[in-house]
């Protein structure tokens, strides 16, 4: 029961992050992810 609750919470957080990313623009996020390795930051 507790483990499943934790999993649901994690999924909720991930979904919230994805929603925020989509609002900011998928292209900007992709560029950020692609550039993260080179720059170390977004």
Number of C-alpha atoms within 10 A of each C-alpha: 5 7 8 9 10 11 11 12 12 12 12 12 12 12 12 12 12 14 12 12 15 13 10 11 11 13 11 13 16 12 11 15 14 12 13 12 10 9 9 9 9 13
